[in-house]
Amino acid sequence: MAFLSAPWPWYFAGPVIGLFVPALLIVGNGVLGVSANLRHLCSAALPGKLEYFRYDWKRTGGWNLLFVAGILAGGFLASRWVGPQNIAISAQTRLDLAKLGIHDFSGPAPRELFTWPALLTLKGFISVVLGGFLVGFGTAYAGGCTSGHAISGLADFQLPSLIAVAGFFAGGLIATYFILPLYL
Amino acid sequence: MSTNTARYDSSTNQRQVPSGIGLFICLILGICFGITLTKSEVVSWFRIQEMFRFQSPRMYEIIASAVVVAAVSVALIKRLGLKTITGEPISIPPKRLQHGIRYAVGGTIFGLGWAFTGACPGPLFALVGNGVSVMIVAIASAMTGTWLYGLLTPKLPH
C-alpha cells in the first residue's frame, strides 16, 4: 500500500506517462494530447459560425473527451488514497516562495491562490482566470500542450514540437522570474 | 474538407480514431493517466515552480524519461509495423511547420499560462478531481482562450 499512498519516484512516473503514447495509438490511432479537448468542448458548447469549431466533434474527439473525463476521475481516485499531504519540494523553492508570500504548502496548489474566495484577489484572478485563458489561447495557437508537443511530438522527432517546447519554457521562465514577483 | 481548415491543423481530418470498445479503453486509460499525473505530482503548482526555478531535477527527469519511453515505443511500432486493435496501420500525423510562428508564439503564450496556473491542460482536469474545484474556472477560462483563437485564427500569423 506504500506504493499507492506515497508519491511515485520519477523513474516510475516518467516511463508510465510515456507508455500512454503507444497505448492510445494501439487502441485506434489516438494521439496523446489533452488540449485538443478544449477545442472539442468549445465545438460542442458553442460551435456558432466559426470554421475552426465546425467539425464532427463527437466522431473526432469523442475518444479524447472520454480520456479527459477519465483524467478527472483518476485525479479523484488518487486523491482519495493519498489524503492531504505536502508536496516535498526542495528547501530552496520553499524559501523562494515564502519570500513571495506563499505560506500554505499543504495540498497540490497553494490555498492563497487556488480557492474560490481567492478569485476575488488580484493574485488569485491572475493565477486562475488569466492563467487559464493563456493556457487555452496558447495551446490552441501552438496546436498542442505538454502532452501533445512535449511528449507525443518530441517522441516522434517533430521539429514544430521542439519549437513549441522551447516556447513553453521561454514563457514559463519569463512568468516565473519577471511576472510572478509583481503580483504575488 | 476546405483548404482553410487544413491550414490550421490535422485534427479534423478523416483520420481513424478510437471507436467501439476502444472508447471504453480510452476512458480506462484516462483514469490511469489521471492517477499517474497525481501520483507523479506533476499536477502541483509547487512542482512547476520548482521546475522553472531549476531547483530540482525531478520534473525534467519525469519529462525526459516519458519522452524516451514514448520515442522507443513509437519506433518499435513503426519497425514492427504494428496495427491498431481494429487492424488499421498506425501513424502519427506530422505537425506542419508552416512559418513556425504559431509554435514559437503560441508556445510562449502557453508557457506564461503554465507558470501562472501551475498546470497544463491534463493537470487542470486532474486537479478538479483532486478537489481543487476552482480549477473549473481555469478550464472555462481556457475554453474562452481557445474560442478566441478560433475567432482570430484567420488573422493570426502561422
HADDOCK unambig.tbl for C-alpha pairs under 7 A between the chains (distance, minus, plus):
assign (segid A and resid 7 and name CA) (segid B and resid 39 and name CA) 5.01 0.50 0.50
assign (segid A and resid 7 and name CA) (segid B and resid 40 and name CA) 6.04 0.50 0.50
assign (segid A and resid 8 and name CA) (segid B and resid 39 and name CA) 5.55 0.50 0.50
assign (segid A and resid 8 and name CA) (segid B and resid 40 and name CA) 5.28 0.50 0.50
assign (segid A and resid 10 and name CA) (segid B and resid 58 and name CA) 6.26 0.50 0.50
assign (segid A and resid 10 and name CA) (segid B and resid 61 and name CA) 6.21 0.50 0.50
assign (segid A and resid 10 and name CA) (segid B and resid 62 and name CA) 5.08 0.50 0.50
assign (segid A and resid 11 and name CA) (segid B and resid 62 and name CA) 6.87 0.50 0.50
assign (segid A and resid 13 and name CA) (segid B and resid 36 and name CA) 6.63 0.50 0.50
assign (segid A and resid 13 and name CA) (segid B and resid 40 and name CA) 5.42 0.50 0.50
assign (segid A and resid 13 and name CA) (segid B and resid 62 and name CA) 6.45 0.50 0.50
assign (segid A and resid 14 and name CA) (segid B and resid 62 and name CA) 4.06 0.50 0.50
assign (segid A and resid 14 and name CA) (segid B and resid 63 and name CA) 6.07 0.50 0.50
assign (segid A and resid 14 and name CA) (segid B and resid 65 and name CA) 5.09 0.50 0.50
assign (segid A and resid 14 and name CA) (segid B and resid 66 and name CA) 4.42 0.50 0.50
assign (segid A and resid 15 and name CA) (segid B and resid 65 and name CA) 5.53 0.50 0.50
assign (segid A and resid 15 and name CA) (segid B and resid 66 and name CA) 4.69 0.50 0.50
assign (segid A and resid 15 and name CA) (segid B and resid 69 and name CA) 5.60 0.50 0.50
assign (segid A and resid 17 and name CA) (segid B and resid 66 and name CA) 5.52 0.50 0.50
assign (segid A and resid 18 and name CA) (segid B and resid 66 and name CA) 3.95 0.50 0.50
assign (segid A and resid 18 and name CA) (segid B and resid 67 and name CA) 5.93 0.50 0.50
assign (segid A and resid 18 and name CA) (segid B and resid 69 and name CA) 5.17 0.50 0.50
assign (segid A and resid 18 and name CA) (segid B and resid 70 and name CA) 4.49 0.50 0.50
assign (segid A and resid 19 and name CA) (segid B and resid 69 and name CA) 6.57 0.50 0.50
assign (segid A and resid 19 and name CA) (segid B and resid 70 and name CA) 5.92 0.50 0.50
assign (segid A and resid 21 and name CA) (segid B and resid 70 and name CA) 5.82 0.50 0.50
assign (segid A and resid 22 and name CA) (segid B and resid 70 and name CA) 6.80 0.50 0.50
assign (segid A and resid 22 and name CA) (segid B and resid 73 and name CA) 6.01 0.50 0.50
assign (segid A and resid 22 and name CA) (segid B and resid 74 and name CA) 6.36 0.50 0.50
assign (segid A and resid 25 and name CA) (segid B and resid 84 and name CA) 6.83 0.50 0.50
assign (segid A and resid 25 and name CA) (segid B and resid 90 and name CA) 6.57 0.50 0.50
assign (segid A and resid 26 and name CA) (segid B and resid 83 and name CA) 6.68 0.50 0.50
assign (segid A and resid 26 and name CA) (segid B and resid 84 and name CA) 4.30 0.50 0.50
assign (segid A and resid 26 and name CA) (segid B and resid 85 and name CA) 6.06 0.50 0.50
assign (segid A and resid 27 and name CA) (segid B and resid 18 and name CA) 5.92 0.50 0.50
assign (segid A and resid 27 and name CA) (segid B and resid 22 and name CA) 5.56 0.50 0.50
assign (segid A and resid 27 and name CA) (segid B and resid 84 and name CA) 5.70 0.50 0.50
assign (segid A and resid 27 and name CA) (segid B and resid 85 and name CA) 5.69 0.50 0.50
assign (segid A and resid 28 and name CA) (segid B and resid 16 and name CA) 6.77 0.50 0.50
assign (segid A and resid 28 and name CA) (segid B and resid 17 and name CA) 5.25 0.50 0.50
assign (segid A and resid 28 and name CA) (segid B and resid 18 and name CA) 4.09 0.50 0.50
assign (segid A and resid 28 and name CA) (segid B and resid 22 and name CA) 6.74 0.50 0.50
assign (segid A and resid 28 and name CA) (segid B and resid 84 and name CA) 5.23 0.50 0.50
assign (segid A and resid 28 and name CA) (segid B and resid 85 and name CA) 6.60 0.50 0.50
assign (segid A and resid 29 and name CA) (segid B and resid 16 and name CA) 6.37 0.50 0.50
assign (segid A and resid 29 and name CA) (segid B and resid 17 and name CA) 5.58 0.50 0.50
assign (segid A and resid 29 and name CA) (segid B and resid 18 and name CA) 6.58 0.50 0.50
assign (segid A and resid 29 and name CA) (segid B and resid 84 and name CA) 6.74 0.50 0.50
assign (segid A and resid 29 and name CA) (segid B and resid 90 and name CA) 5.80 0.50 0.50
assign (segid A and resid 29 and name CA) (segid B and resid 91 and name CA) 6.62 0.50 0.50
assign (segid A and resid 30 and name CA) (segid B and resid 17 and name CA) 5.71 0.50 0.50
assign (segid A and resid 30 and name CA) (segid B and resid 18 and name CA) 6.18 0.50 0.50
assign (segid A and resid 31 and name CA) (segid B and resid 92 and name CA) 6.98 0.50 0.50
assign (segid A and resid 34 and name CA) (segid B and resid 121 and name CA) 6.01 0.50 0.50
assign (segid A and resid 34 and name CA) (segid B and resid 122 and name CA) 5.67 0.50 0.50
assign (segid A and resid 35 and name CA) (segid B and resid 121 and name CA) 5.68 0.50 0.50
assign (segid A and resid 38 and name CA) (segid B and resid 143 and name CA) 5.45 0.50 0.50
assign (segid A and resid 38 and name CA) (segid B and resid 146 and name CA) 6.63 0.50 0.50
assign (segid A and resid 39 and name CA) (segid B and resid 146 and name CA) 6.32 0.50 0.50
assign (segid A and resid 42 and name CA) (segid B and resid 143 and name CA) 6.26 0.50 0.50
assign (segid A and resid 42 and name CA) (segid B and resid 147 and name CA) 6.48 0.50 0.50
assign (segid A and resid 50 and name CA) (segid B and resid 150 and name CA) 6.66 0.50 0.50
assign (segid A and resid 50 and name CA) (segid B and resid 151 and name CA) 6.41 0.50 0.50
assign (segid A and resid 52 and name CA) (segid B and resid 5 and name CA) 6.78 0.50 0.50
assign (segid A and resid 52 and name CA) (segid B and resid 150 and name CA) 5.28 0.50 0.50
assign (segid A and resid 55 and name CA) (segid B and resid 12 and name CA) 6.62 0.50 0.50
assign (segid A and resid 60 and name CA) (segid B and resid 12 and name CA) 6.44 0.50 0.50
assign (segid A and resid 60 and name CA) (segid B and resid 17 and name CA) 6.72 0.50 0.50
assign (segid A and resid 63 and name CA) (segid B and resid 18 and name CA) 5.95 0.50 0.50
assign (segid A and resid 63 and name CA) (segid B and resid 23 and name CA) 5.25 0.50 0.50
assign (segid A and resid 63 and name CA) (segid B and resid 26 and name CA) 6.08 0.50 0.50
assign (segid A and resid 66 and name CA) (segid B and resid 26 and name CA) 6.28 0.50 0.50
assign (segid A and resid 66 and name CA) (segid B and resid 27 and name CA) 4.95 0.50 0.50
assign (segid A and resid 67 and name CA) (segid B and resid 26 and name CA) 5.12 0.50 0.50
assign (segid A and resid 67 and name CA) (segid B and resid 27 and name CA) 4.75 0.50 0.50
assign (segid A and resid 67 and name CA) (segid B and resid 29 and name CA) 6.60 0.50 0.50
assign (segid A and resid 67 and name CA) (segid B and resid 30 and name CA) 4.12 0.50 0.50
assign (segid A and resid 68 and name CA) (segid B and resid 30 and name CA) 5.91 0.50 0.50
assign (segid A and resid 69 and name CA) (segid B and resid 30 and name CA) 6.93 0.50 0.50
assign (segid A and resid 70 and name CA) (segid B and resid 27 and name CA) 5.07 0.50 0.50
assign (segid A and resid 70 and name CA) (segid B and resid 28 and name CA) 6.46 0.50 0.50
assign (segid A and resid 70 and name CA) (segid B and resid 30 and name CA) 4.01 0.50 0.50
assign (segid A and resid 70 and name CA) (segid B and resid 31 and name CA) 4.01 0.50 0.50
assign (segid A and resid 70 and name CA) (segid B and resid 34 and name CA) 6.68 0.50 0.50
assign (segid A and resid 71 and name CA) (segid B and resid 30 and name CA) 4.76 0.50 0.50
assign (segid A and resid 71 and name CA) (segid B and resid 31 and name CA) 4.95 0.50 0.50
assign (segid A and resid 71 and name CA) (segid B and resid 33 and name CA) 5.82 0.50 0.50
assign (segid A and resid 71 and name CA) (segid B and resid 34 and name CA) 3.80 0.50 0.50
assign (segid A and resid 71 and name CA) (segid B and resid 125 and name CA) 6.31 0.50 0.50
assign (segid A and resid 71 and name CA) (segid B and resid 126 and name CA) 5.41 0.50 0.50
assign (segid A and resid 72 and name CA) (segid B and resid 34 and name CA) 6.24 0.50 0.50
assign (segid A and resid 72 and name CA) (segid B and resid 125 and name CA) 5.06 0.50 0.50
assign (segid A and resid 72 and name CA) (segid B and resid 126 and name CA) 4.62 0.50 0.50
assign (segid A and resid 72 and name CA) (segid B and resid 128 and name CA) 6.42 0.50 0.50
assign (segid A and resid 72 and name CA) (segid B and resid 129 and name CA) 4.65 0.50 0.50
assign (segid A and resid 73 and name CA) (segid B and resid 31 and name CA) 5.82 0.50 0.50
assign (segid A and resid 73 and name CA) (segid B and resid 34 and name CA) 6.96 0.50 0.50
assign (segid A and resid 73 and name CA) (segid B and resid 129 and name CA) 5.85 0.50 0.50
assign (segid A and resid 74 and name CA) (segid B and resid 31 and name CA) 4.09 0.50 0.50
assign (segid A and resid 74 and name CA) (segid B and resid 32 and name CA) 6.09 0.50 0.50
assign (segid A and resid 74 and name CA) (segid B and resid 33 and name CA) 6.88 0.50 0.50
assign (segid A and resid 74 and name CA) (segid B and resid 34 and name CA) 4.13 0.50 0.50
assign (segid A and resid 74 and name CA) (segid B and resid 35 and name CA) 4.59 0.50 0.50
assign (segid A and resid 74 and name CA) (segid B and resid 126 and name CA) 6.97 0.50 0.50
assign (segid A and resid 75 and name CA) (segid B and resid 34 and name CA) 4.79 0.50 0.50
assign (segid A and resid 75 and name CA) (segid B and resid 35 and name CA) 5.35 0.50 0.50
assign (segid A and resid 75 and name CA) (segid B and resid 38 and name CA) 5.95 0.50 0.50
assign (segid A and resid 75 and name CA) (segid B and resid 126 and name CA) 4.46 0.50 0.50
assign (segid A and resid 75 and name CA) (segid B and resid 127 and name CA) 6.44 0.50 0.50
assign (segid A and resid 75 and name CA) (segid B and resid 129 and name CA) 4.54 0.50 0.50
assign (segid A and resid 75 and name CA) (segid B and resid 130 and name CA) 5.10 0.50 0.50
assign (segid A and resid 76 and name CA) (segid B and resid 129 and name CA) 4.05 0.50 0.50
assign (segid A and resid 76 and name CA) (segid B and resid 130 and name CA) 4.89 0.50 0.50
assign (segid A and resid 77 and name CA) (segid B and resid 35 and name CA) 6.96 0.50 0.50
assign (segid A and resid 78 and name CA) (segid B and resid 35 and name CA) 5.16 0.50 0.50
assign (segid A and resid 78 and name CA) (segid B and resid 38 and name CA) 6.44 0.50 0.50
assign (segid A and resid 78 and name CA) (segid B and resid 39 and name CA) 6.94 0.50 0.50
assign (segid A and resid 79 and name CA) (segid B and resid 130 and name CA) 5.35 0.50 0.50
assign (segid A and resid 89 and name CA) (segid B and resid 46 and name CA) 6.83 0.50 0.50
assign (segid A and resid 89 and name CA) (segid B and resid 47 and name CA) 6.53 0.50 0.50
assign (segid A and resid 89 and name CA) (segid B and resid 50 and name CA) 6.86 0.50 0.50
assign (segid A and resid 90 and name CA) (segid B and resid 55 and name CA) 6.65 0.50 0.50
assign (segid A and resid 90 and name CA) (segid B and resid 56 and name CA) 6.67 0.50 0.50
assign (segid A and resid 92 and name CA) (segid B and resid 55 and name CA) 6.91 0.50 0.50
assign (segid A and resid 93 and name CA) (segid B and resid 50 and name CA) 5.72 0.50 0.50
assign (segid A and resid 93 and name CA) (segid B and resid 55 and name CA) 6.53 0.50 0.50
assign (segid A and resid 108 and name CA) (segid B and resid 43 and name CA) 6.82 0.50 0.50
assign (segid A and resid 108 and name CA) (segid B and resid 44 and name CA) 4.49 0.50 0.50
assign (segid A and resid 108 and name CA) (segid B and resid 45 and name CA) 6.45 0.50 0.50
assign (segid A and resid 109 and name CA) (segid B and resid 44 and name CA) 5.64 0.50 0.50
assign (segid A and resid 109 and name CA) (segid B and resid 45 and name CA) 5.01 0.50 0.50
assign (segid A and resid 109 and name CA) (segid B and resid 46 and name CA) 6.43 0.50 0.50
assign (segid A and resid 114 and name CA) (segid B and resid 134 and name CA) 6.38 0.50 0.50
assign (segid A and resid 115 and name CA) (segid B and resid 134 and name CA) 5.74 0.50 0.50
assign (segid A and resid 116 and name CA) (segid B and resid 134 and name CA) 5.62 0.50 0.50
assign (segid A and resid 126 and name CA) (segid B and resid 116 and name CA) 6.90 0.50 0.50
assign (segid A and resid 127 and name CA) (segid B and resid 116 and name CA) 4.74 0.50 0.50
assign (segid A and resid 127 and name CA) (segid B and resid 117 and name CA) 4.88 0.50 0.50
assign (segid A and resid 128 and name CA) (segid B and resid 117 and name CA) 5.70 0.50 0.50
assign (segid A and resid 128 and name CA) (segid B and resid 135 and name CA) 6.89 0.50 0.50
assign (segid A and resid 128 and name CA) (segid B and resid 137 and name CA) 6.91 0.50 0.50
assign (segid A and resid 128 and name CA) (segid B and resid 138 and name CA) 5.07 0.50 0.50
assign (segid A and resid 129 and name CA) (segid B and resid 137 and name CA) 6.70 0.50 0.50
assign (segid A and resid 129 and name CA) (segid B and resid 138 and name CA) 5.46 0.50 0.50
assign (segid A and resid 129 and name CA) (segid B and resid 141 and name CA) 5.72 0.50 0.50
assign (segid A and resid 131 and name CA) (segid B and resid 113 and name CA) 4.16 0.50 0.50
assign (segid A and resid 131 and name CA) (segid B and resid 114 and name CA) 6.87 0.50 0.50
assign (segid A and resid 131 and name CA) (segid B and resid 116 and name CA) 4.94 0.50 0.50
assign (segid A and resid 131 and name CA) (segid B and resid 117 and name CA) 5.06 0.50 0.50
assign (segid A and resid 132 and name CA) (segid B and resid 113 and name CA) 6.24 0.50 0.50
assign (segid A and resid 132 and name CA) (segid B and resid 117 and name CA) 6.51 0.50 0.50
assign (segid A and resid 132 and name CA) (segid B and resid 138 and name CA) 4.40 0.50 0.50
assign (segid A and resid 132 and name CA) (segid B and resid 139 and name CA) 6.25 0.50 0.50
assign (segid A and resid 132 and name CA) (segid B and resid 141 and name CA) 5.13 0.50 0.50
assign (segid A and resid 132 and name CA) (segid B and resid 142 and name CA) 4.61 0.50 0.50
assign (segid A and resid 133 and name CA) (segid B and resid 141 and name CA) 4.70 0.50 0.50
assign (segid A and resid 133 and name CA) (segid B and resid 142 and name CA) 4.35 0.50 0.50
assign (segid A and resid 133 and name CA) (segid B and resid 144 and name CA) 6.43 0.50 0.50
assign (segid A and resid 133 and name CA) (segid B and resid 145 and name CA) 4.66 0.50 0.50
assign (segid A and resid 134 and name CA) (segid B and resid 109 and name CA) 5.96 0.50 0.50
assign (segid A and resid 134 and name CA) (segid B and resid 110 and name CA) 5.61 0.50 0.50
assign (segid A and resid 134 and name CA) (segid B and resid 112 and name CA) 6.92 0.50 0.50
assign (segid A and resid 134 and name CA) (segid B and resid 113 and name CA) 4.76 0.50 0.50
assign (segid A and resid 134 and name CA) (segid B and resid 142 and name CA) 6.86 0.50 0.50
assign (segid A and resid 134 and name CA) (segid B and resid 145 and name CA) 6.39 0.50 0.50
assign (segid A and resid 135 and name CA) (segid B and resid 110 and name CA) 4.64 0.50 0.50
assign (segid A and resid 135 and name CA) (segid B and resid 113 and name CA) 4.81 0.50 0.50
assign (segid A and resid 135 and name CA) (segid B and resid 114 and name CA) 6.34 0.50 0.50
assign (segid A and resid 135 and name CA) (segid B and resid 120 and name CA) 6.97 0.50 0.50
assign (segid A and resid 135 and name CA) (segid B and resid 142 and name CA) 5.80 0.50 0.50
assign (segid A and resid 136 and name CA) (segid B and resid 142 and name CA) 3.77 0.50 0.50
assign (segid A and resid 136 and name CA) (segid B and resid 143 and name CA) 5.83 0.50 0.50
assign (segid A and resid 136 and name CA) (segid B and resid 145 and name CA) 4.54 0.50 0.50
assign (segid A and resid 136 and name CA) (segid B and resid 146 and name CA) 4.74 0.50 0.50
assign (segid A and resid 137 and name CA) (segid B and resid 142 and name CA) 6.82 0.50 0.50
assign (segid A and resid 137 and name CA) (segid B and resid 145 and name CA) 4.11 0.50 0.50
assign (segid A and resid 137 and name CA) (segid B and resid 146 and name CA) 4.68 0.50 0.50
assign (segid A and resid 137 and name CA) (segid B and resid 148 and name CA) 6.92 0.50 0.50
assign (segid A and resid 137 and name CA) (segid B and resid 149 and name CA) 5.72 0.50 0.50
assign (segid A and resid 138 and name CA) (segid B and resid 106 and name CA) 4.40 0.50 0.50
assign (segid A and resid 138 and name CA) (segid B and resid 107 and name CA) 5.94 0.50 0.50
assign (segid A and resid 138 and name CA) (segid B and resid 109 and name CA) 4.78 0.50 0.50
assign (segid A and resid 138 and name CA) (segid B and resid 110 and name CA) 4.09 0.50 0.50
assign (segid A and resid 139 and name CA) (segid B and resid 106 and name CA) 6.37 0.50 0.50
assign (segid A and resid 139 and name CA) (segid B and resid 107 and name CA) 6.78 0.50 0.50
assign (segid A and resid 139 and name CA) (segid B and resid 110 and name CA) 5.70 0.50 0.50
assign (segid A and resid 140 and name CA) (segid B and resid 146 and name CA) 5.57 0.50 0.50
assign (segid A and resid 140 and name CA) (segid B and resid 149 and name CA) 6.49 0.50 0.50
assign (segid A and resid 141 and name CA) (segid B and resid 102 and name CA) 5.68 0.50 0.50
assign (segid A and resid 141 and name CA) (segid B and resid 106 and name CA) 4.73 0.50 0.50
assign (segid A and resid 141 and name CA) (segid B and resid 149 and name CA) 6.52 0.50 0.50
assign (segid A and resid 142 and name CA) (segid B and resid 102 and name CA) 5.11 0.50 0.50
assign (segid A and resid 142 and name CA) (segid B and resid 103 and name CA) 4.51 0.50 0.50
assign (segid A and resid 142 and name CA) (segid B and resid 106 and name CA) 4.30 0.50 0.50
assign (segid A and resid 142 and name CA) (segid B and resid 107 and name CA) 5.37 0.50 0.50
assign (segid A and resid 146 and name CA) (segid B and resid 120 and name CA) 6.67 0.50 0.50
assign (segid A and resid 151 and name CA) (segid B and resid 66 and name CA) 6.80 0.50 0.50
assign (segid A and resid 151 and name CA) (segid B and resid 67 and name CA) 5.24 0.50 0.50
assign (segid A and resid 154 and name CA) (segid B and resid 67 and name CA) 6.68 0.50 0.50
assign (segid A and resid 155 and name CA) (segid B and resid 67 and name CA) 5.34 0.50 0.50
assign (segid A and resid 155 and name CA) (segid B and resid 68 and name CA) 6.83 0.50 0.50
assign (segid A and resid 155 and name CA) (segid B and resid 70 and name CA) 5.51 0.50 0.50
assign (segid A and resid 155 and name CA) (segid B and resid 71 and name CA) 3.96 0.50 0.50
assign (segid A and resid 156 and name CA) (segid B and resid 71 and name CA) 6.13 0.50 0.50
assign (segid A and resid 156 and name CA) (segid B and resid 74 and name CA) 6.98 0.50 0.50
assign (segid A and resid 160 and name CA) (segid B and resid 95 and name CA) 6.40 0.50 0.50
assign (segid A and resid 160 and name CA) (segid B and resid 97 and name CA) 5.46 0.50 0.50
assign (segid A and resid 160 and name CA) (segid B and resid 100 and name CA) 6.67 0.50 0.50
assign (segid A and resid 160 and name CA) (segid B and resid 103 and name CA) 6.29 0.50 0.50
assign (segid A and resid 163 and name CA) (segid B and resid 103 and name CA) 5.84 0.50 0.50
assign (segid A and resid 163 and name CA) (segid B and resid 104 and name CA) 5.75 0.50 0.50
assign (segid A and resid 164 and name CA) (segid B and resid 103 and name CA) 4.46 0.50 0.50
assign (segid A and resid 164 and name CA) (segid B and resid 104 and name CA) 5.42 0.50 0.50
assign (segid A and resid 164 and name CA) (segid B and resid 107 and name CA) 4.69 0.50 0.50
assign (segid A and resid 165 and name CA) (segid B and resid 107 and name CA) 6.60 0.50 0.50
assign (segid A and resid 167 and name CA) (segid B and resid 104 and name CA) 5.10 0.50 0.50
assign (segid A and resid 167 and name CA) (segid B and resid 105 and name CA) 6.81 0.50 0.50
assign (segid A and resid 167 and name CA) (segid B and resid 107 and name CA) 4.33 0.50 0.50
assign (segid A and resid 167 and name CA) (segid B and resid 108 and name CA) 4.12 0.50 0.50
assign (segid A and resid 167 and name CA) (segid B and resid 111 and name CA) 6.62 0.50 0.50
assign (segid A and resid 168 and name CA) (segid B and resid 107 and name CA) 4.86 0.50 0.50
assign (segid A and resid 168 and name CA) (segid B and resid 108 and name CA) 5.01 0.50 0.50
assign (segid A and resid 168 and name CA) (segid B and resid 110 and name CA) 6.10 0.50 0.50
assign (segid A and resid 168 and name CA) (segid B and resid 111 and name CA) 3.93 0.50 0.50
assign (segid A and resid 169 and name CA) (segid B and resid 111 and name CA) 5.92 0.50 0.50
assign (segid A and resid 170 and name CA) (segid B and resid 108 and name CA) 5.88 0.50 0.50
assign (segid A and resid 170 and name CA) (segid B and resid 111 and name CA) 6.75 0.50 0.50
assign (segid A and resid 171 and name CA) (segid B and resid 108 and name CA) 4.29 0.50 0.50
assign (segid A and resid 171 and name CA) (segid B and resid 109 and name CA) 6.12 0.50 0.50
assign (segid A and resid 171 and name CA) (segid B and resid 110 and name CA) 6.96 0.50 0.50
assign (segid A and resid 171 and name CA) (segid B and resid 111 and name CA) 4.05 0.50 0.50
assign (segid A and resid 171 and name CA) (segid B and resid 112 and name CA) 4.43 0.50 0.50
assign (segid A and resid 172 and name CA) (segid B and resid 52 and name CA) 6.57 0.50 0.50
assign (segid A and resid 172 and name CA) (segid B and resid 111 and name CA) 4.46 0.50 0.50
assign (segid A and resid 172 and name CA) (segid B and resid 112 and name CA) 4.94 0.50 0.50
assign (segid A and resid 172 and name CA) (segid B and resid 114 and name CA) 6.41 0.50 0.50
assign (segid A and resid 172 and name CA) (segid B and resid 115 and name CA) 5.08 0.50 0.50
assign (segid A and resid 173 and name CA) (segid B and resid 52 and name CA) 5.90 0.50 0.50
assign (segid A and resid 175 and name CA) (segid B and resid 112 and name CA) 5.38 0.50 0.50
assign (segid A and resid 175 and name CA) (segid B and resid 115 and name CA) 6.13 0.50 0.50
assign (segid A and resid 176 and name CA) (segid B and resid 52 and name CA) 6.74 0.50 0.50
assign (segid A and resid 176 and name CA) (segid B and resid 115 and name CA) 6.38 0.50 0.50
